[in-house]
Amino acid sequence: MRISPLLADLRHGGLPGLGADTLAGTITAILLIPQALAYALLAGLPPQIGLYASVLPVIAYALLGSSRTLAVGPVAVAAVMVSSALTAYAGDDVDKYLTGALLLSALTGVMLLAMAALRLGWLANFISHPVLSGFTTAAAITIIGTQIPALTGLSVARDALPFELLTHLAEQWRQINPAELAWGVAALMLLVLARQPLVKTLTRVGVAKNTAAILSRTAPLVLVIIATLLSTLLDTEARHGVRVVGAIPQGIPLPTLGFIASDGWMALLPSAAMIAVVGYIESISVAKVLAFRRRERIDPDRELLALGGANLAAAFAGAMPVAGGFARSMVNFDAGARTQLAAIVTAVWVALGAFFFTGLIAALPKSVLAALIVVAVWQLIDLHHLRLTWAFDRTDGVAQVVTIVGVLVLGIEPGLLLGAGTALALFLYRTSRPHIAVVGRMAGSEHFRNIRRHPVQTFPGVLLLRVDESLYFANAPFVENELQTRILETPNLRAVVLIMSGVNGVDSSGLEVLTGIERVLAETGVALHLAEVKGPVMDRLAKTDLLRKLAPAHIHLSAQDAVNAVVGGPQG
């Protein structure tokens, strides 16, 4: 039970919730089956690969994951990253393409397990939220662009970037298949109407809001069934040239290790690393949101382990990489899932569908699945967040814009790397020029504030400086220059007090700055005092010559204590 949180949940009262988990798992399966088919096609893989990714990997996560409601399986962003990686790796070689998908799953799993073993979940924090939001928005736009050919009947290269796609459409618009376009547009309209309009209609006639929301989630499966029946009756492929899914092998393949002998491991390693990080961030974000609603806890390292196991299971099951999906997880949560037993129920339903119903959807138009993808990812486009970020912090806004443009112009992986690199570069620039304030004491108090912002009391011959940033190699030259300038501008100087309440860390470069300032001041008869030094910083300074020179007389708990020591007593 230490290995499997699910078993612990079942032992400690999970069985009474069996009915709720069964219902939630069934409802989630209704949403997952059409999504799995669509996301496999989005990745450039046969549709059954999406079903394979929704059985064994789902069970693996259910046994290992710390989230009780996260629904794992194929997701849109990972699917488009798979497509981007495999198109460059395999080209038109179908067998190599399929094998590459298994290699990506295995590599993604191994990397996540390695991160779990080394407790490296914090590495994902280097992709900031604005960059991730920009990446998701651009990826959603890219995904929608990739579905335009399927919606119109045009033939466009799978690796075409959005701007290239627009060029192709402008050149080939006369070749649009009207019948395929009609199927796609009709599916889009029905799916859109099945969301908020359907929910509002149902609530008006007395259906509970949660029930109405769950019923609207069944629309994709209902649409798939109706579209398949109509397509079969109308013989749309033969009569109108509408491309259909075609025959899908029934059943679930036995686990295989044949892909291990392939030689594409190193070639796909960078792409797998990106898929692992993005998939983990997406999954842990959704898991934390849902856990917070029920006052539950998520173990980040356990999530790395569970997602790693799920992706290894995907490789052995002949499937694509998997992650936690936002829409499915929300449906699972709203349907009342209490434990990951709901996920196992979902996997059972998908397996039954693969065994008994895949042969019935051969006539399903691909444009209907394309419409499913478009409606599913449309909600990922978040330009509102971009406006908020830009208004609040221009540097974060720049990183977000660079990420969006980079993904749209350069592609998925280069764009994400460019955005993350830009965010880190801007962070280094911002922290390399920290705010340093000359402060004084507010009248009638022991609070010290910036002399440029507040009417404060200053002390002749005493320079009080507050540094509002950690001291490290990137800002050490700037801090040294600023301190020297302020010192030279102060007449009749006899003491300098550095208020370090904003300093969370000091590295070797920062220590050299402090040591150099102390030495120069001592040579000119000026005393250096440190005030409000945080405990961890004091611990690092404790073994240095600087602290031995200053302590204890020149080290103070507060700025007021430092002033008292310098001017000879409390000043009022």
C-alpha positions as CSV (number, residue, x, y, z in Angstrom):
1,M,0.0,0.0,0.0
2,R,3.0,2.3,0.3
3,I,3.6,1.6,-3.4
4,S,-0.1,2.1,-4.4
5,P,-2.1,5.0,-2.9
6,L,-5.2,3.5,-4.5
7,L,-4.9,0.4,-2.4
8,A,-4.6,2.5,0.7
9,D,-7.7,4.5,-0.3
10,L,-9.7,1.3,-0.8
11,R,-8.6,-0.1,2.5
12,H,-9.5,3.1,4.4
13,G,-13.0,3.5,3.2
14,G,-12.9,3.6,-0.6
15,L,-15.3,0.8,-1.2
16,P,-18.5,2.7,-0.1
17,G,-17.7,5.1,-3.0
18,L,-17.7,2.3,-5.5
19,G,-20.9,3.4,-7.1
20,A,-19.6,7.0,-7.5
21,D,-16.3,5.8,-9.0
22,T,-18.1,3.5,-11.4
23,L,-20.4,6.3,-12.6
24,A,-17.5,8.8,-12.9
25,G,-15.3,6.3,-14.7
26,T,-18.2,5.5,-17.2
27,I,-18.8,9.2,-17.9
28,T,-15.1,9.9,-18.4
29,A,-14.8,6.9,-20.8
30,I,-17.6,8.4,-22.9
31,L,-15.5,11.6,-23.3
32,L,-12.2,9.7,-23.6
33,I,-13.0,7.3,-26.4
34,P,-13.6,9.9,-29.1
35,Q,-10.8,12.1,-27.8
36,A,-8.4,9.2,-27.9
37,L,-9.2,8.5,-31.5
38,A,-8.9,12.1,-32.4
39,Y,-5.6,12.7,-30.6
40,A,-4.0,9.7,-32.2
41,L,-4.8,11.2,-35.6
42,L,-3.5,14.5,-34.4
43,A,-0.2,12.8,-33.6
44,G,-0.1,11.3,-37.1
45,L,-0.8,7.8,-35.7
46,P,-3.6,5.3,-36.5
47,P,-6.7,6.0,-34.4
48,Q,-6.4,2.8,-32.4
49,I,-3.1,4.0,-30.9
50,G,-5.2,6.4,-28.9
51,L,-7.3,3.6,-27.5
52,Y,-4.2,1.6,-26.6
53,A,-2.9,4.7,-24.7
54,S,-6.1,4.8,-22.7
55,V,-6.0,1.3,-21.1
56,L,-2.7,0.0,-19.6
57,P,-1.2,3.5,-19.0
58,V,-4.4,4.6,-17.3
59,I,-4.3,1.6,-15.0
60,A,-0.6,2.2,-14.3
61,Y,-1.2,5.7,-13.2
62,A,-4.3,4.7,-11.1
63,L,-2.1,2.4,-9.1
64,L,0.8,4.8,-8.6
65,G,-0.6,8.3,-8.6
66,S,-1.2,10.5,-5.6
67,S,-4.1,12.4,-7.3
68,R,-7.5,10.8,-6.7
69,T,-9.2,12.4,-9.7
70,L,-6.5,13.1,-12.4
71,A,-7.5,11.4,-15.7
72,V,-4.5,10.3,-17.7
73,G,-4.4,9.5,-21.4
74,P,-3.6,11.1,-24.8
75,V,-3.6,14.9,-24.6
76,A,-3.6,17.4,-27.4
77,V,-0.4,19.3,-26.6
78,A,1.6,16.1,-26.2
79,A,0.0,14.7,-29.4
80,V,1.2,17.7,-31.5
81,M,4.6,17.5,-30.0
82,V,4.7,13.8,-30.9
83,S,3.7,14.7,-34.5
84,S,6.4,17.3,-34.7
85,A,9.1,15.0,-33.4
86,L,8.2,12.0,-35.5
87,T,7.7,13.9,-38.7
88,A,11.3,15.0,-38.5
89,Y,12.5,11.6,-37.4
90,A,10.6,9.2,-39.7
91,G,9.3,11.3,-42.5
92,D,7.0,9.1,-44.7
93,D,8.3,5.8,-43.3
94,V,5.1,4.4,-41.6
95,D,6.9,1.6,-39.7
96,K,9.6,3.9,-38.4
97,Y,6.9,6.5,-37.4
98,L,5.0,3.9,-35.3
99,T,8.2,2.6,-33.7
100,G,9.2,6.2,-33.0
101,A,6.0,6.7,-31.0
102,L,6.9,3.8,-28.7
103,L,10.4,5.1,-28.3
104,L,9.1,8.5,-27.3
105,S,6.8,6.9,-24.7
106,A,9.6,4.8,-23.3
107,L,12.1,7.7,-23.2
108,T,9.4,10.0,-21.6
109,G,8.8,7.3,-19.0
110,V,12.4,6.8,-18.2
111,M,13.1,10.5,-17.8
112,L,10.1,11.0,-15.5
113,L,11.2,8.0,-13.4
114,A,14.8,9.4,-13.2
115,M,13.4,12.8,-12.2
116,A,11.4,11.1,-9.5
117,A,14.4,9.1,-8.2
118,L,16.5,12.3,-8.0
119,R,13.6,14.4,-6.8
120,L,13.9,16.9,-9.7
121,G,10.3,18.0,-9.9
122,W,11.5,21.5,-9.2
123,L,13.2,21.6,-12.6
124,A,9.8,22.2,-14.2
125,N,9.6,25.5,-12.3
126,F,12.1,26.9,-14.9
127,I,9.2,27.1,-17.3
128,S,7.4,30.1,-16.0
129,H,3.6,30.4,-16.0
130,P,3.6,33.1,-18.7
131,V,5.8,31.0,-20.9
132,L,3.7,27.9,-20.4
133,S,0.5,29.9,-21.1
134,G,2.1,31.3,-24.2
135,F,3.2,27.9,-25.3
136,T,-0.3,26.4,-24.7
137,T,-1.9,29.2,-26.6
138,A,0.4,28.9,-29.6
139,A,0.2,25.1,-29.5
140,A,-3.6,25.3,-29.6
141,I,-3.4,27.7,-32.6
142,T,-1.0,25.2,-34.3
143,I,-3.3,22.3,-33.5
144,I,-6.3,24.1,-35.0
145,G,-4.2,24.9,-38.0
146,T,-3.3,21.3,-38.5
147,Q,-6.9,20.3,-38.6
148,I,-7.9,22.7,-41.4
149,P,-6.8,20.3,-44.1
150,A,-8.9,17.5,-42.5
151,L,-11.9,19.9,-42.3
152,T,-11.5,21.0,-45.9
153,G,-10.2,18.0,-47.8
154,L,-7.0,19.7,-48.8
155,S,-3.6,17.9,-48.7
156,V,-0.9,19.7,-46.7
157,A,2.4,18.5,-45.3
158,R,2.0,17.4,-41.7
159,D,5.0,19.5,-40.6
160,A,3.7,22.7,-42.1
161,L,3.8,25.7,-39.8
162,P,0.7,27.9,-39.4
163,F,2.0,30.6,-41.7
164,E,3.0,28.0,-44.3
165,L,-0.5,26.4,-43.9
166,L,-2.2,29.7,-44.6
167,T,-0.1,30.0,-47.8
168,H,-1.1,26.5,-48.9
169,L,-4.8,27.3,-48.2
170,A,-4.6,30.5,-50.2
171,E,-3.1,28.6,-53.2
172,Q,-5.4,25.5,-53.0
173,W,-8.7,26.9,-51.9
174,R,-10.4,25.9,-55.2
175,Q,-9.6,22.3,-54.4
176,I,-11.7,22.3,-51.1
177,N,-14.0,19.3,-50.9
178,P,-17.5,20.8,-50.2
179,A,-18.8,17.6,-48.7
180,E,-15.9,17.2,-46.3
181,L,-16.2,20.9,-45.4
182,A,-19.9,20.4,-44.7
183,W,-19.3,17.5,-42.4
184,G,-16.6,19.4,-40.5
185,V,-18.6,22.6,-40.2
186,A,-21.7,20.7,-39.1
187,A,-19.7,18.8,-36.5
188,L,-18.2,22.1,-35.2
189,M,-21.6,23.8,-34.9
190,L,-23.1,20.8,-33.0
191,L,-20.2,20.5,-30.6
192,V,-20.3,24.2,-29.9
193,L,-24.0,24.1,-29.3
194,A,-23.6,21.1,-27.0
195,R,-21.5,23.1,-24.6
196,Q,-22.9,26.2,-22.9
197,P,-26.1,26.5,-25.0
198,L,-27.1,22.9,-24.2
199,V,-26.3,23.3,-20.5
200,K,-28.4,26.5,-20.3
201,T,-31.3,24.8,-22.1
202,L,-31.2,21.8,-19.8
203,T,-31.0,23.9,-16.7
204,R,-34.0,26.0,-17.9
205,V,-36.1,22.8,-18.1
206,G,-35.2,21.8,-14.6
207,V,-32.1,19.7,-15.0
208,A,-29.5,20.2,-12.2
209,K,-26.5,22.2,-13.4
210,N,-23.9,19.5,-12.7
211,T,-26.0,16.9,-14.5
212,A,-26.5,19.2,-17.4
213,A,-22.8,19.8,-17.6
214,I,-22.1,16.1,-17.5
215,L,-24.7,15.4,-20.2
216,S,-23.1,18.0,-22.5
217,R,-19.8,16.1,-22.2
218,T,-21.4,13.0,-23.8
219,A,-22.0,15.0,-27.0
220,P,-18.7,14.0,-28.7
221,L,-19.5,10.3,-28.4
222,V,-23.1,10.8,-29.5
223,L,-21.8,12.8,-32.4
224,V,-19.4,10.1,-33.4
225,I,-22.2,7.5,-33.4
226,I,-24.6,9.6,-35.4
227,A,-21.9,10.7,-37.9
228,T,-20.8,7.1,-38.4
229,L,-24.4,6.0,-39.0
230,L,-25.1,8.8,-41.5
231,S,-21.8,8.3,-43.3
232,T,-22.6,4.6,-43.7
233,L,-26.1,5.3,-45.0
234,L,-25.0,8.0,-47.4
235,D,-21.8,6.2,-48.5
236,T,-19.9,9.4,-48.2
237,E,-16.5,8.0,-49.0
238,A,-17.5,6.5,-52.3
239,R,-20.0,9.1,-53.4
240,H,-18.4,12.4,-52.2
241,G,-14.8,11.5,-51.6
242,V,-15.0,12.2,-47.9
243,R,-12.0,10.7,-46.1
244,V,-13.0,8.3,-43.3
245,V,-11.2,6.6,-40.4
246,G,-11.2,3.2,-42.1
247,A,-10.9,-0.2,-40.6
248,I,-9.5,-0.3,-37.1
249,P,-8.0,-3.5,-35.7
250,Q,-10.2,-4.9,-32.9
251,G,-8.8,-5.6,-29.4
252,I,-5.8,-4.5,-27.4
253,P,-2.3,-5.8,-28.5
254,L,-0.2,-7.8,-26.1
255,P,2.6,-5.9,-24.4
256,T,5.8,-6.0,-26.5
257,L,9.5,-5.1,-26.1
258,G,10.4,-5.3,-29.8
259,F,10.9,-1.5,-30.0
260,I,13.9,-1.7,-27.6
261,A,16.1,-2.9,-30.5
262,S,15.4,0.2,-32.6
263,D,18.1,2.7,-33.2
264,G,16.3,6.0,-32.7
265,W,16.8,6.4,-29.0
266,M,19.3,9.3,-29.2
267,A,17.6,11.0,-32.1
268,L,14.3,11.3,-30.1
269,L,15.9,12.0,-26.7
270,P,15.5,15.8,-26.9
271,S,11.9,15.6,-28.0
272,A,11.1,13.1,-25.3
273,A,12.6,15.5,-22.7
274,M,10.3,18.3,-23.8
275,I,7.3,16.0,-23.8
276,A,8.2,14.8,-20.3
277,V,8.5,18.3,-18.9
278,V,5.5,19.7,-20.6
279,G,3.4,16.7,-19.8
280,Y,4.4,16.7,-16.1
281,I,3.7,20.5,-15.7
282,E,0.3,20.1,-17.4
283,S,-0.6,17.1,-15.2
284,I,0.7,18.4,-11.9
285,S,-1.1,21.7,-12.5
286,V,-4.5,20.0,-13.0
287,A,-3.9,17.6,-10.1
288,K,-3.1,20.4,-7.7
289,V,-6.2,22.4,-8.7
290,L,-8.5,19.4,-8.2
291,A,-6.8,18.3,-5.0
292,F,-7.1,21.8,-3.5
293,R,-10.9,21.8,-4.0
294,R,-11.2,18.7,-1.7
295,R,-8.4,19.8,0.7
296,E,-6.2,16.9,-0.5
297,R,-2.5,16.9,-1.1
298,I,-0.4,16.1,-4.2
299,D,3.1,14.6,-3.9
300,P,5.1,16.0,-6.9
301,D,7.7,13.2,-6.7
302,R,5.0,10.6,-6.6
303,E,3.4,12.2,-9.6
304,L,6.7,11.9,-11.5
305,L,6.8,8.2,-10.6
306,A,3.2,7.6,-11.6
307,L,3.5,9.5,-14.9
308,G,6.8,7.7,-15.6
309,G,5.2,4.4,-15.0
310,A,2.2,5.3,-17.2
311,N,4.4,6.3,-20.1
312,L,6.5,3.1,-19.8
313,A,3.2,1.2,-19.8
314,A,2.2,3.1,-23.0
315,A,5.5,2.0,-24.7
316,F,4.9,-1.6,-23.8
317,A,1.2,-1.3,-24.9
318,G,2.2,0.0,-28.3
319,A,0.9,3.5,-27.6
320,M,1.9,7.2,-27.7
321,P,3.0,9.3,-24.6
322,V,0.3,10.2,-22.1
323,A,-0.3,12.9,-19.5
324,G,-3.1,14.2,-17.4
325,G,-5.9,15.9,-19.4
326,F,-7.7,19.0,-18.1
327,A,-11.1,18.4,-19.7
328,R,-11.2,14.7,-18.8
329,S,-10.0,15.3,-15.2
330,M,-12.7,18.0,-14.7
331,V,-15.4,15.6,-16.0
332,N,-14.1,12.9,-13.7
333,F,-14.1,15.3,-10.8
334,D,-17.5,16.7,-11.5
335,A,-19.0,13.2,-12.0
336,G,-18.0,12.4,-8.4
337,A,-14.9,10.3,-8.6
338,R,-13.5,9.6,-5.2
339,T,-10.5,7.4,-6.0
340,Q,-8.5,6.2,-8.9
341,L,-10.8,3.2,-9.1
342,A,-12.8,5.5,-11.5
343,A,-9.8,5.5,-13.8
344,I,-9.7,1.7,-13.8
345,V,-13.4,1.7,-14.7
346,T,-12.6,4.1,-17.6
347,A,-9.8,1.8,-18.8
348,V,-12.2,-1.2,-18.7
349,W,-14.8,0.6,-20.8
350,V,-12.1,1.7,-23.4
351,A,-10.8,-1.8,-23.6
352,L,-14.3,-3.2,-24.2
353,G,-14.8,-0.5,-26.9
354,A,-11.6,-1.6,-28.5
355,F,-12.7,-5.2,-28.5
356,F,-16.3,-4.9,-29.6
357,F,-17.0,-1.5,-31.3
358,T,-13.9,-0.3,-33.3
359,G,-15.1,-2.2,-36.3
360,L,-18.3,-0.1,-36.3
361,I,-16.7,3.3,-36.8
362,A,-14.8,2.6,-40.1
363,A,-17.2,5.0,-41.9
364,L,-16.6,7.9,-39.5
365,P,-15.5,11.0,-41.4
366,K,-12.1,12.2,-40.3
367,S,-13.4,15.8,-40.5
368,V,-15.7,15.0,-37.6
369,L,-12.7,13.9,-35.5
370,A,-10.9,17.1,-36.6
371,A,-13.9,19.1,-35.4
372,L,-13.6,17.3,-32.0
373,I,-10.0,18.4,-31.7
374,V,-10.7,22.0,-32.7
375,V,-13.5,22.4,-30.1
376,A,-11.4,20.6,-27.4
377,V,-8.3,22.8,-27.8
378,W,-10.1,26.1,-28.6
379,Q,-10.4,26.7,-24.8
380,L,-6.6,26.5,-24.5
381,I,-6.2,29.8,-26.3
382,D,-5.8,32.4,-23.6
383,L,-5.2,35.9,-25.0
384,H,-6.9,37.4,-21.9
385,H,-4.0,36.1,-19.7
386,L,-1.6,37.7,-22.2
387,R,-3.2,41.1,-21.7
388,L,-3.1,40.8,-18.0
389,T,0.5,39.7,-18.0
390,W,1.5,42.5,-20.3
391,A,-0.3,45.1,-18.1
392,F,1.3,43.8,-14.9
393,D,4.8,42.9,-15.9
394,R,6.3,43.8,-19.3
395,T,9.2,41.4,-19.0
396,D,6.8,38.5,-18.4
397,G,4.7,39.8,-21.2
398,V,7.7,39.9,-23.6
399,A,8.5,36.3,-22.7
400,Q,5.0,35.2,-23.3
401,V,4.8,37.0,-26.7
402,V,8.2,35.6,-27.7
403,T,7.0,32.1,-26.9
404,I,3.8,32.4,-28.9
405,V,5.6,33.9,-31.9
406,G,8.4,31.3,-31.6
407,V,6.1,28.3,-31.6
408,L,4.1,29.7,-34.5
409,V,7.2,30.6,-36.6
410,L,9.8,28.1,-35.6
411,G,7.8,25.1,-34.3
412,I,6.7,23.5,-31.1
413,E,10.1,22.6,-29.5
414,P,12.2,25.5,-30.7
415,G,9.5,27.9,-29.7
416,L,9.2,26.5,-26.2
417,L,13.0,26.6,-25.7
418,L,13.1,30.2,-27.1
419,G,10.4,31.3,-24.7
420,A,12.0,29.6,-21.7
421,G,15.4,31.0,-22.6
422,T,13.9,34.5,-23.0
423,A,12.2,34.3,-19.6
424,L,15.5,33.2,-17.9
425,A,17.5,35.9,-19.7
426,L,15.0,38.6,-18.7
427,F,15.0,37.3,-15.1
428,L,18.8,37.5,-15.0
429,Y,18.7,41.0,-16.4
430,R,16.0,42.1,-13.9
431,T,17.8,40.7,-10.9
432,S,21.2,42.0,-12.2
433,R,19.9,45.5,-11.6
434,P,18.3,45.3,-8.1
435,H,16.6,48.1,-6.3
436,I,18.9,49.8,-3.8
437,A,17.3,52.5,-1.6
438,V,18.6,55.1,0.7
439,V,16.3,55.0,3.7
440,G,15.4,57.0,6.8
441,R,13.2,56.5,9.8
442,M,9.5,57.3,9.8
443,A,8.6,59.9,12.4
444,G,7.5,58.4,15.7
445,S,8.3,54.8,14.7
446,E,11.0,52.3,14.1
447,H,10.1,51.7,10.5
448,F,12.6,52.7,7.8
449,R,11.5,53.7,4.3
450,N,12.9,55.1,1.0
451,I,13.7,58.8,1.4
452,R,12.3,59.4,-2.1
453,R,8.9,58.0,-1.2
454,H,8.3,59.1,2.3
455,P,9.1,62.0,4.7
456,V,11.7,60.4,6.9
457,Q,14.3,61.3,9.5
458,T,17.9,60.9,8.4
459,F,21.1,61.0,10.5
460,P,24.1,63.2,9.5
461,G,27.2,61.1,8.6
462,V,25.2,57.9,8.6
463,L,24.2,56.2,5.3
464,L,21.4,53.7,5.6
465,L,21.1,51.5,2.4
466,R,18.5,48.7,1.8
467,V,19.4,46.2,-0.9
468,D,16.2,44.5,-2.3
469,E,17.7,41.5,-3.9
470,S,19.9,38.5,-3.2
471,L,23.6,39.2,-3.9
472,Y,25.0,36.9,-6.6
473,F,27.3,36.9,-9.6
474,A,24.9,38.5,-12.0
475,N,24.3,41.6,-9.9
476,A,27.5,41.8,-7.9
477,P,29.2,44.5,-10.2
478,F,26.0,46.6,-10.3
479,V,25.6,46.4,-6.5
480,E,29.2,47.3,-5.9
481,N,29.0,50.3,-8.3
482,E,25.8,51.5,-6.7
483,L,27.1,51.2,-3.2
484,Q,30.3,53.0,-4.1
485,T,28.3,55.8,-5.8
486,R,26.1,56.3,-2.8
487,I,29.0,56.3,-0.4
488,L,30.9,58.9,-2.4
489,E,27.9,61.1,-2.6
490,T,27.4,61.2,1.2
491,P,29.4,64.0,3.0
492,N,31.2,63.6,6.3
493,L,30.4,59.9,6.3
494,R,31.3,57.9,9.4
495,A,29.1,54.8,9.2
496,V,27.3,52.8,6.5
497,V,24.4,50.5,7.5
498,L,23.4,47.9,5.0
499,I,19.8,46.7,5.7
500,M,19.6,43.2,4.3
501,S,16.0,42.3,4.9
502,G,15.5,41.8,1.2
503,V,18.6,39.6,0.7
504,N,17.7,35.9,0.7
505,G,21.1,34.7,-0.3
506,V,24.8,35.7,-0.9
507,D,27.1,33.8,-3.2
508,S,30.9,34.1,-3.5
509,S,30.6,37.1,-5.8
510,G,28.3,38.8,-3.4
511,L,30.6,38.1,-0.5
512,E,33.5,39.6,-2.4
513,V,31.5,42.8,-2.8
514,L,30.7,43.0,0.9
515,T,34.3,42.2,1.8
516,G,35.7,44.8,-0.6
517,I,33.3,47.5,0.6
518,E,34.2,46.8,4.3
519,R,37.9,46.9,3.5
520,V,37.7,50.3,1.6
521,L,35.5,51.8,4.3
522,A,37.8,50.7,7.1
523,E,40.8,52.2,5.3
524,T,39.0,55.6,5.3
525,G,37.8,55.3,8.9
526,V,34.2,54.5,8.1
527,A,32.4,51.7,9.9
528,L,30.3,49.1,8.1
529,H,27.2,47.7,9.9
530,L,24.8,45.0,8.8
531,A,21.2,44.9,9.9
532,E,18.3,42.5,9.6
533,V,20.4,39.7,8.1
534,K,18.3,36.6,7.6
535,G,19.2,33.4,9.4
536,P,20.2,31.4,6.3
537,V,22.4,34.3,5.1
538,M,23.9,34.6,8.5
539,D,24.7,30.9,8.5
540,R,26.6,31.3,5.3
541,L,28.5,34.3,6.5
542,A,29.4,32.8,9.9
543,K,32.5,31.1,8.6
544,T,33.9,34.1,6.7
545,D,36.5,36.7,7.7
546,L,33.9,39.4,7.0
547,L,31.7,38.3,9.9
548,R,34.6,37.8,12.2
549,K,35.6,41.5,11.6
550,L,32.1,42.8,12.1
551,A,30.5,40.6,14.8
552,P,29.1,41.2,17.2
553,A,29.3,45.0,17.5
554,H,28.5,45.7,13.9
555,I,25.7,43.1,13.4
556,H,22.2,44.2,14.4
557,L,18.8,42.6,14.5
558,S,17.0,45.7,13.3
559,A,17.8,48.9,11.5
560,Q,16.8,50.8,14.7
561,D,19.4,48.8,16.7
562,A,22.0,49.8,14.1
563,V,21.1,53.5,14.4
564,N,21.2,53.3,18.1
565,A,24.7,51.8,18.0
566,V,26.0,54.4,15.5
567,V,24.4,57.6,16.9
568,G,24.7,56.6,20.6
569,G,21.2,55.8,21.7
570,P,17.5,55.9,20.8
571,Q,16.6,58.9,18.7
572,G,13.2,60.4,19.0
